[in-house]
Every structure is written in C-alpha cells, then in structure tokens.
C-alpha cells in the first residue's frame, strides 16, 4: 500500500514583498540585458564594417595568386584599419578583423579561415622556447598560425617526450633542436639571434595564448614602443602577500625610477621587442631578462605594458617552481642581482639616486 505524501503548502507572501521582488527581478534583468545588447551592438557594427570593407577589397584586389595569402590579405587590411578603428577597444578590433576576413573570403570564393589580422605591415616573428611540452605545443602553434607572421622560430631543448615530433608535424616553423636543456631565456636569446623580423613576439610552449591577446603587444610596438611587457599587475595579490620574486621585480623598477612599471618584467611572457630594442640591448643580454630590462631603461628605450595575460594561474606547477625558495625563484632573484650590478656599473653605486648631502671628498683630503 503506497503512502500518500503531502506536499508542504507554500508560505504566504505579503503583496508588498511580492511586488518588490518582481520589480527587482525585472529591473536587474533589464539593466543586464541592456548592457549585453549595447556591447553586442558595438561589436556587430565593427563586424559589419569589416565585412563590407573585405567585400570591396575582394573586388579590387586578388590575393589568390599570392604565395602567402594571409600576409597579402593583412597588407590590404592595414590600409583599411585606420587610427579610429585601432583606437577602439580590443573587442571592436577583433570583430572588425574577423568580419573583414569573412567578407573578403566569401566575395573571393575562398575558404573562410579563422585568421586574426594584425595592425601593422611590418614583418612580425614569434619565438617560442619549449621543453617537454607535447601536451600544449600544438595548440600554441595553432594560435600562432592564425596570425600573418613572417617567421616562427621554435627552440626545442632538453625534451625527452614527443615535443620535437609534434612541432615538426604541425608547423612550418624554423625548428632549432638541442638535446640538452638550455633554459627558456637562453632559448629566447638564440631565437632572437636567428630572427629577421621588425617586431618579435616571445612566448613559452607550456600554456596557450589566444591570437587575439597578442594583438596589443604588436600594436604597441607598431606605435613606437621598443618593449611591450605583459602587465601582470591585475593578477597580483595584496602587497603583503607578494613573493620574493615579485618584490625583486618591483624593486628593480623603482631603483631605475620606473615605478609605473610596477612588477612587470621581461622575465614574464608574452612580451614583444622592436628590432631597434634588440640592436640596442643585444641578443646575448636576453639570456638574463632583468639585465636586458636595465639596459633598455638606461639607454632610454620606450617601455610599455599594454595588456594583461594571466600567466600566473596558467603557469604549470612543477617540482622545481613550487614552494618557497624553489630553484626557479632563486634563479630569477639571482638574475635581478646581476641586473642591479649592471646598473651600478653603468651609473655608479647609487645608480639614479644622488647623494647630495654627504661631502665624501673631504675625508680624502
């Protein structure tokens, strides 16, 4: 015999409370819907703008016979992407770029790819240092292949897994292979020495950065910056919780009178360098990123931090980079000690801080 289960009766609600709840729900939904619609409408405008521009260029310019169609299309795009568009937010730029590719390809009866066009006609190269990254390197290359890059240089070093095989199978990049581990910084230095591009992107192979997120680094170099750093400031905890590495990065920037750089450093990827910066700093200096940063600041190069990529949470936790006083932390702190030594050698023991009060020369009389 089945038991009959009585459902509890709903508690009576006052008419006043019911009205308030209904009004609150309606108003919050309306405001949320309005914001979403406004953002979508803005992106839709730029997407349609790009689509129309792409269709027009397809009628006037044929890229089908070009050996590198992606670059040829990007050259057309640069003439379209005026300063007004580039000054718009990144979401508007992405929408316009995707609309342009779709508009051109459909009008030219080409396959519509997922290319992300870049705001420069100058040559751009990417340098990736990898070691035992078979799980992520293919996806890293897929994002780079979406960009009209002139060269991709991958430094495979000390890998005991299938990283090298995967790079060979999924990329037309220049691959440099070293059986022994070199360290990421040495790998980047070698890649820079082999490069020929005007603008250089530096990445690691252990986490994927979407092509869209690399655009601001390229654009800042195009606008005249020499170093475009990754702005990690939004992802840092409160100052009292900073680790020793973050403190050293901040200390170095303050010592060189660049407090606005906060804890941003060439140690963190992704970042970009101009050819001018590379010629002033030297490829060998990139083996110790803080030294290269000191060199760049003291020689008057323009340094910015145009965008933020969260490498803190994406960085893989390994046996040598976890816990206090781990080997990676000791390495980076040692790099900063070298950088401070270089600054003192170039600018004196007090670097950029004058000693106007003490008359030390009187002791020598």
C-alpha positions as CSV (number, residue, x, y, z in Angstrom):
1,X,0.0,0.0,0.0
2,X,1.5,3.3,-1.1
3,X,1.9,6.1,1.4
4,X,0.4,9.4,0.4
5,X,3.0,12.2,0.8
6,X,1.5,15.5,1.5
7,X,3.4,18.4,-0.2
8,X,4.0,21.3,2.1
9,X,1.9,24.3,1.4
10,X,3.8,27.4,0.3
11,X,4.2,30.1,2.9
12,X,2.0,33.1,2.3
13,X,3.8,36.1,1.0
14,X,2.7,39.6,1.5
15,X,1.6,41.5,-1.6
16,X,4.1,44.3,-0.8
17,X,7.1,41.9,-0.7
18,X,5.9,40.1,-3.8
19,X,5.7,43.4,-5.7
20,X,9.2,44.3,-4.6
21,X,10.7,41.0,-5.6
22,X,9.0,41.2,-9.1
23,X,10.2,44.8,-9.6
24,X,13.8,43.9,-8.5
25,X,13.9,40.9,-10.9
26,X,12.6,42.9,-13.8
27,X,14.9,45.9,-13.3
28,X,18.0,43.8,-12.8
29,X,17.2,41.8,-16.0
30,X,16.5,44.9,-17.9
31,X,19.8,46.6,-17.0
32,X,21.8,43.4,-17.6
33,X,20.1,42.9,-21.0
34,X,20.7,46.5,-21.9
35,X,24.5,46.2,-21.2
36,X,24.8,43.0,-23.1
37,X,22.8,44.3,-26.1
38,X,24.9,47.5,-26.1
39,X,28.2,45.5,-26.2
40,X,26.9,43.2,-28.9
41,X,25.6,46.0,-31.0
42,X,29.0,47.7,-30.9
43,X,30.8,44.6,-31.9
44,X,28.2,43.9,-34.6
45,X,28.8,47.4,-36.0
46,X,32.5,46.8,-36.4
47,X,32.0,43.2,-37.7
48,X,29.7,44.5,-40.5
49,X,32.1,47.4,-41.2
50,X,34.9,44.8,-41.7
51,X,32.7,42.6,-43.8
52,X,31.8,45.4,-46.2
53,X,35.4,46.5,-46.4
54,X,36.5,42.9,-47.1
55,X,33.9,42.5,-49.9
56,X,35.1,45.8,-51.5
57,X,38.7,44.8,-51.4
58,X,37.9,41.4,-52.9
59,X,36.5,43.1,-55.9
60,X,39.6,45.3,-56.3
61,X,42.4,43.1,-55.2
62,X,43.1,39.4,-56.0
63,X,45.3,37.5,-53.5
64,X,44.7,34.0,-54.9
65,X,48.0,34.1,-56.8
66,X,50.0,35.4,-53.9
67,X,52.4,32.8,-52.3
68,X,51.5,33.9,-48.8
69,X,47.8,34.8,-48.9
70,X,47.4,35.6,-45.2
71,X,50.1,38.2,-45.4
72,X,48.8,39.7,-48.6
73,X,45.3,40.0,-47.0
74,X,46.9,41.6,-44.0
75,X,48.5,44.3,-46.2
76,X,45.1,45.2,-47.6
77,X,43.7,45.2,-44.1
78,X,46.3,47.6,-42.8
79,X,45.1,50.2,-45.3
80,X,41.5,49.7,-44.0
81,X,42.2,49.6,-40.3
82,X,42.6,53.4,-39.7
83,X,43.6,55.1,-36.5
84,X,40.0,55.4,-35.4
85,X,39.5,51.7,-35.5
86,X,42.8,50.9,-33.8
87,X,42.0,53.3,-31.0
88,X,38.8,51.4,-30.4
89,X,38.7,48.6,-27.7
90,X,40.2,45.2,-28.5
91,X,36.8,43.6,-28.8
92,X,35.9,46.0,-31.6
93,X,39.2,45.4,-33.4
94,X,38.7,41.6,-33.2
95,X,35.2,41.9,-34.6
96,X,36.3,44.1,-37.4
97,X,39.2,41.8,-38.3
98,X,37.1,38.7,-38.3
99,X,34.4,40.5,-40.4
100,X,37.0,41.6,-42.9
101,X,38.4,38.1,-43.4
102,X,34.9,36.6,-43.8
103,X,33.8,39.4,-46.2
104,X,36.9,39.0,-48.4
105,X,36.9,35.2,-48.5
106,X,33.2,34.9,-49.3
107,X,33.4,37.5,-52.0
108,X,36.6,35.9,-53.5
109,X,35.1,32.4,-53.1
110,X,37.9,31.3,-50.8
111,X,37.7,29.1,-47.7
112,X,36.8,31.3,-44.7
113,X,39.6,30.8,-42.2
114,X,39.9,31.9,-38.6
115,X,42.8,34.3,-39.3
116,X,43.4,37.2,-36.9
117,X,44.8,40.1,-38.8
118,X,47.4,42.4,-37.2
119,X,47.6,46.2,-37.3
120,X,51.0,46.5,-39.0
121,X,52.5,46.0,-42.4
122,X,55.9,45.4,-40.8
123,X,57.4,42.0,-40.5
124,X,56.4,40.1,-37.3
125,X,58.1,37.0,-35.9
126,X,57.4,34.7,-32.9
127,X,59.9,33.0,-30.8
128,X,58.9,30.0,-28.7
129,X,61.1,28.1,-26.3
130,X,59.9,24.6,-25.4
131,X,61.0,21.7,-23.3
132,X,58.7,18.7,-22.7
133,X,55.5,20.4,-23.9
134,X,53.9,17.7,-26.1
135,X,50.5,18.4,-24.5
136,X,50.3,22.1,-25.3
137,X,52.7,22.9,-28.1
138,X,50.3,22.0,-30.9
139,X,47.7,24.4,-29.5
140,X,50.3,27.1,-29.1
141,X,51.3,26.8,-32.7
142,X,47.6,26.7,-33.9
143,X,47.1,30.2,-32.3
144,X,50.4,31.5,-33.9
145,X,49.3,30.1,-37.3
146,X,46.2,32.2,-37.2
147,X,48.4,35.3,-37.4
148,X,50.1,36.6,-40.6
149,X,53.6,36.1,-39.1
150,X,56.7,36.3,-41.3
151,X,58.6,33.8,-39.2
152,X,58.1,31.4,-36.3
153,X,61.2,30.1,-34.6
154,X,60.8,27.3,-32.1
155,X,63.7,26.3,-29.8
156,X,63.2,22.7,-28.7
157,X,65.7,21.9,-25.9
158,X,66.2,19.1,-23.4
159,X,62.9,17.3,-24.4
160,X,62.5,13.7,-23.6
161,X,58.9,13.5,-24.8
162,X,57.4,13.9,-28.3
163,X,57.6,17.7,-28.4
164,X,60.0,17.7,-31.3
165,X,57.9,15.3,-33.4
166,X,54.7,17.3,-32.8
167,X,56.4,20.6,-33.7
168,X,57.7,19.0,-37.0
169,X,54.3,17.6,-37.8
170,X,52.2,20.7,-37.1
171,X,54.3,23.7,-38.2
172,X,56.4,25.1,-41.0
173,X,58.5,26.9,-38.4
174,X,62.2,27.1,-38.2
175,X,63.0,24.5,-35.6
176,X,66.2,24.5,-33.6
177,X,66.8,21.4,-31.6
178,X,69.2,21.0,-28.7
179,X,69.3,17.6,-26.9
180,X,70.4,19.3,-23.7
181,X,68.2,21.7,-21.6
182,X,69.2,25.3,-22.2
183,X,66.7,27.2,-20.1
184,X,63.8,29.4,-21.5
185,X,65.9,32.6,-21.5
186,X,68.8,31.1,-23.5
187,X,66.3,29.6,-25.9
188,X,64.7,33.0,-26.5
189,X,68.2,34.6,-26.9
190,X,69.1,32.1,-29.6
191,X,65.7,32.6,-31.4
192,X,66.3,36.4,-31.3
193,X,69.7,35.9,-32.9
194,X,68.2,33.9,-35.7
195,X,65.3,36.3,-36.4
196,X,65.0,38.9,-39.1
197,X,61.6,40.5,-38.3
198,X,60.9,44.1,-37.3
199,X,58.7,43.0,-34.4
200,X,59.4,40.0,-32.2
201,X,56.9,38.2,-30.0
202,X,58.3,35.9,-27.2
203,X,56.2,33.1,-25.8
204,X,56.6,29.8,-24.0
205,X,55.2,26.5,-25.1
206,X,53.7,25.4,-21.7
207,X,50.5,27.5,-22.0
208,X,48.3,28.7,-24.8
209,X,47.7,32.4,-25.5
210,X,45.0,33.2,-28.0
211,X,46.0,35.1,-31.1
212,X,43.6,37.9,-30.2
213,X,45.5,38.5,-26.9
214,X,48.8,39.0,-28.8
215,X,47.5,41.9,-30.9
216,X,48.1,44.6,-28.3
217,X,51.7,43.7,-28.0
218,X,52.2,44.0,-31.7
219,X,50.2,47.2,-31.9
220,X,52.2,48.9,-29.1
221,X,55.5,48.2,-31.0
222,X,53.9,49.5,-34.2
223,X,53.0,52.7,-32.4
224,X,56.6,53.3,-31.3
225,X,57.3,51.3,-28.2
226,X,60.5,49.3,-28.0
227,X,59.4,46.8,-25.3
228,X,55.8,45.8,-24.7
229,X,55.6,43.9,-21.4
230,X,52.9,41.7,-20.1
231,X,51.0,43.7,-17.4
232,X,50.6,41.2,-14.6
233,X,49.5,43.8,-12.1
234,X,45.8,42.9,-12.1
235,X,46.6,39.3,-11.1
236,X,48.9,40.2,-8.2
237,X,47.6,39.7,-4.6
238,X,47.9,42.5,-2.0
239,X,51.4,43.7,-1.4
240,X,51.7,41.9,2.0
241,X,51.3,38.6,0.1
242,X,53.8,39.2,-2.6
243,X,56.5,36.5,-3.0
244,X,60.2,37.3,-3.2
245,X,60.4,37.2,-7.0
246,X,57.6,39.8,-7.4
247,X,59.3,42.0,-4.8
248,X,62.6,41.9,-6.7
249,X,60.9,42.8,-9.9
250,X,59.2,45.8,-8.3
251,X,62.4,46.8,-6.5
252,X,64.4,46.8,-9.8
253,X,61.8,49.1,-11.5
254,X,61.8,51.5,-8.5
255,X,65.6,51.6,-8.4
256,X,65.6,52.6,-12.0
257,X,62.9,55.3,-11.4
258,X,60.3,53.4,-13.4
259,X,57.7,52.8,-10.6
260,X,54.8,52.9,-13.1
261,X,56.1,49.5,-14.5
262,X,55.2,48.0,-11.1
263,X,56.4,44.4,-11.1
264,X,56.2,44.0,-14.8
265,X,59.3,42.4,-16.3
266,X,60.9,40.8,-19.4
267,X,61.0,37.7,-17.2
268,X,57.3,37.2,-17.9
269,X,55.9,36.2,-21.3
270,X,54.3,37.1,-23.6
271,X,56.1,40.2,-24.5
272,X,57.3,41.9,-27.7
273,X,60.5,43.7,-28.7
274,X,61.3,46.0,-31.6
275,X,64.2,45.5,-33.9
276,X,65.6,48.7,-32.5
277,X,65.5,47.4,-29.0
278,X,67.2,44.2,-30.0
279,X,70.0,46.1,-31.6
280,X,70.5,48.3,-28.6
281,X,70.2,45.6,-26.0
282,X,72.0,42.8,-27.8
283,X,70.7,39.2,-28.2
284,X,73.1,37.8,-25.5
285,X,71.6,40.1,-22.9
286,X,68.2,38.4,-23.3
287,X,69.7,35.4,-21.5
288,X,69.3,37.3,-18.3
289,X,66.0,39.2,-18.8
290,X,66.3,41.7,-15.9
291,X,69.8,42.8,-17.3
292,X,68.2,43.4,-20.7
293,X,65.5,45.5,-18.9
294,X,68.1,47.6,-17.1
295,X,69.9,48.1,-20.4
296,X,66.7,49.1,-22.1
297,X,65.7,51.6,-19.4
298,X,69.1,53.2,-19.1
299,X,69.5,53.6,-22.8
300,X,66.2,55.4,-23.0
301,X,64.1,52.9,-24.9
302,X,60.4,53.2,-24.7
303,X,58.8,50.6,-22.4
304,X,55.1,50.0,-22.0
305,X,52.8,47.3,-20.6
306,X,49.8,47.5,-23.0
307,X,47.7,44.5,-21.9
308,X,47.4,41.7,-19.4
309,X,47.7,37.9,-19.9
310,X,47.2,35.9,-16.8
311,X,50.3,33.8,-16.8
312,X,50.3,33.4,-13.0
313,X,47.4,31.0,-12.9
314,X,48.2,29.4,-16.3
315,X,51.8,28.7,-15.4
316,X,52.3,24.9,-14.8
317,X,53.2,23.9,-11.3
318,X,56.3,21.7,-11.4
319,X,58.7,20.2,-8.8
320,X,61.3,23.0,-9.4
321,X,58.9,26.0,-9.3
322,X,56.7,25.4,-6.3
323,X,57.2,26.2,-2.6
324,X,59.2,29.0,-1.1
325,X,62.9,29.3,-2.1
326,X,62.4,27.0,-5.1
327,X,65.1,26.7,-7.8
328,X,63.2,28.9,-10.3
329,X,62.7,31.6,-7.7
330,X,66.4,31.5,-6.7
331,X,67.3,31.7,-10.4
332,X,65.2,34.8,-11.0
333,X,66.3,36.5,-7.9
334,X,69.9,35.9,-8.9
335,X,69.1,37.4,-12.3
336,X,67.9,40.6,-10.6
337,X,71.1,40.7,-8.5
338,X,73.1,40.6,-11.8
339,X,70.8,43.4,-13.2
340,X,71.4,45.6,-10.2
341,X,75.2,45.0,-10.5
342,X,75.0,46.1,-14.2
343,X,73.0,49.2,-13.2
344,X,75.7,50.2,-10.7
345,X,78.5,49.6,-13.2
346,X,76.8,51.8,-15.7
347,X,75.5,54.6,-13.4
348,X,77.6,54.3,-10.3
349,X,77.0,52.7,-6.9
350,X,73.8,54.7,-6.2
351,X,72.5,54.2,-9.8
352,X,70.0,57.0,-10.3
353,X,69.7,58.2,-6.7
354,X,72.1,61.2,-6.0
355,X,73.9,61.7,-2.7
356,X,73.9,65.4,-2.3
357,X,74.2,65.7,1.5
358,X,77.4,63.8,2.2
359,X,80.6,65.5,1.2
360,X,82.7,62.4,0.9
361,X,85.6,64.0,-0.8
362,X,86.6,65.9,2.4
363,X,87.6,62.6,4.1
364,X,90.1,62.0,1.3
365,X,91.9,65.3,2.0
